[in-house]
Amino acid sequence: MNYEVIRGALTNRGTVLPKAQITLQPTDEEFYLSMFGMDNSIHEHLEVNRDPQTGKFSVTGFAGSYFAEFLYFDLDRDGDLAGSLASTCDLLKRLYSRFQLSPKQLFLCFSGSKGFHVGLHQSLFGGFAPSPELPKQLNVLAARLLAECHELTLAELQTKVVEAKKAGQNFADVDLSIYNANRIFRVINSRNAKSGRYKVGLTSTELLNLPLDELLDLAKAPRPDYKPEARLTAQTPLAGLIALWEYARTFDVAAFSKQTGVKNGTSGGGIDRDFFAPPQPGERDNTLFKQACHLFDHSQLYESHVLQLIACINQTSPVPLPDQDLQRIVKSAFKRTQGNRGQAKASVLTPQASTADHVETFSHWQEEWLDYYTQKPSPMTCLVPEIDEDQEQSLKGKLCVLIGSGGTRKSYFLQNVIAQNVLGYGNRFLYSSMEMGKPETVNRFLDMYFEPEDGVPASKVLQGYARQSKDETRELLRTGSESIADLLILTGNGGKTTQDYERDIQDTIALYGSLDGLAIDGLSAMGGKGKDETERFNLITLELKELAKRYNLFILLICHTTKACQAYTRDARPFVRGSEKILDNSDFSICFANIIDKVSSTPENIKFASHLAHIKYYNKRGSGKMLNELLQFDGLKKAFSVSSAPLLDYPDYDTFVREHNQKARKAAKDEDPF
């Protein structure tokens, strides 16, 4: 998620940063953020829309998905701050009366100048789905919410808004024009240069009870210690607000905009007659990009065909762009519009939608073959170099199952794969931890990301810091994990179905622009259909394989074994719980086993070497290669690596028992006096 950041003058626009890189510290300068966040395709938009004369970037016309954490109301009455305060208090009372929404559940601020801001977190509405239409949807939501508070229909509210505008005012002092895609919002604890006051947070008690003069005194300095009275991000959705959001989400936004004269967001209508007119100097990149996007969106043309058409249009320009620039523009348009087109036809959520394109000619598949082998390399790793080599460094579109009994450190290996791909290759992973609590999950990743101190794991060290200073530790975690940013997406809900994961995938791509891998821990905790566990697991793995192909993801799935499988069993495939169809549905499998400590073990009392592990890799769909590998495990870093020790020095269970018994017989024979 990304925001436009404006510091100093309002003309300093065009800088867009990921949320994780934005620090909200008190400041004496003007400081604004865009009201709406933007998905990662904003970076391609900025490159295409760079002014060649000034070198500045512009977010104007961004056609990707927006997101919002809050629905804000901006209340001000020009020249009458006391009136603005009265209107804000009135809105709070109406929200409580109509929706039983306590003022303590709101994000309340004095703007630093003419009015007040009231924020309702998206959790109260059940969450705002990212969408190119979100600014318009929130405009509808704000209007409908205001109408409900004043017991008006939407049509009646529109009439009152128009009447208030004619009188140079806003109805109920609420500005309904702020919900446009380019709107910026002053950051809390930043100073308004004109008034000299700061935008500061307020408690409901302060806002409802303090005189205006005392509120203004609070704004003479920033309030860095201010905290909302409720945990805003984890509130229980209210049925009435959920219903209003559903209304706004499904409302005919175009019709609403036309009726109310709203001109925000992006247009969903048709194109004008001059849309494909020759591009003019200064606008060539932007014009050709929009034309290419339209061709991709409204046709089944291949990238090469669109490039030919855009080249023809480019030749009509007074100053045509070079061929390499055209290729860059069309490639960007392809990524923007077509990169995830297959997602719209996902066969897991909508199996009937894909039947129309089951039959294709060989030439169609040749085109996909060309795309596959000429696409930009996207390296990934499975930790073990021999596995990566056998998979030809191509893991996307594949399903890998990790099999082993309890205690064989399958989850540690899975988390290592995630960490290496996120930190080493910049891949984005969605991790579903259904069998582990949030604190323990965070502890493991902290141990992998941060260095231990004096033989103490990083998570333990950071826990000690947190007990001393929560705020300082939060800042340490933020700066220390900047390289992760939004590359690690987490979900901890249990009982998720394949359909739930597809929605998570779509939401992640809409919000962050891409997704490279999905890691699920584990299969037995998933929900799904099937008359028994065998049928359910078979269907789930079939669907996960389809997700891997359709979204071009590397999917890793932890599978448990029956009780007959021991922690030292090196080939756990015959013991996989549910059905061996799981193996048929996967591309390759990795089995996990513990290494027997042969010095301290007996056949009756097996003990394991905690610093070692064994994996057995089988490439079922590809080369057919089978690999046995000894891994080293660093307990401080929770990190796996390939061990240099000979595997033959660490026998499996049968060999250990045989060698142990041979030694026992030899020892008994040596002690026999006869």
Buried (B, 14 or more C-beta within 10 A) or exposed (E): BBBBBBEEEEEEBBBBEBEBEEEEEBBEEBBBBBBBBBBBBBBBBBBBBBEEEEEBBBBEBBBBBBBBBBBBBBBBBEEBBEBBBBBBBBBBEBBBEBBEBEBEBBBBBBBBBBBBBBBBBBBBBBBBBBBBBBBBBBBBBBBBBBBBBBEBEBEEBBEBBEEBBEEEBBBBBBBBBBBBBBBBBBBBBBBBEEBEBBBBBBBBEBBBEBEEEEBBEBBEEBBEEBEBBBEBEEBEBBEBBBBBBEBBBEBEBEEBBEEBEBEBBBEEEEEEEEEBEBBEEEEBBBBBBBBBBBBBEEEEBBBEEBBEBBBEBBEEBEEBBEEEBBBBBBBBBBBBBBBBEBBEBBBBBEEEEBEEEEEEEEEEEEBEEEEEEEEEEBEBBBBBEEBBEBBEEBBBBBBBBBBBBEEBBBBBBBBBBBBBBBBEEEBBBBBBBBBBEEEEBBBBBBBBBBEBEEEEBBBBBBBEBBEEEEEEBEEBBEEBBEEBBBBBBEBBEEEBBBBBBBBBBBBBBBBBBBBBBBBBBBBBBBBBEEEEEBBBBBBBBBBBBBBBBBBBBBBBBBBBBEEEBBBBBBBBBEBBBBBBBBBEBBBBBBBBBBBBBBEEBEEEEBEBBEEBBBBBBBBBEEEEBEBBBBBBBEEBBBBBEBBEEEBEEBBBBEEBBEEBEEEEEEEEEEEEEE
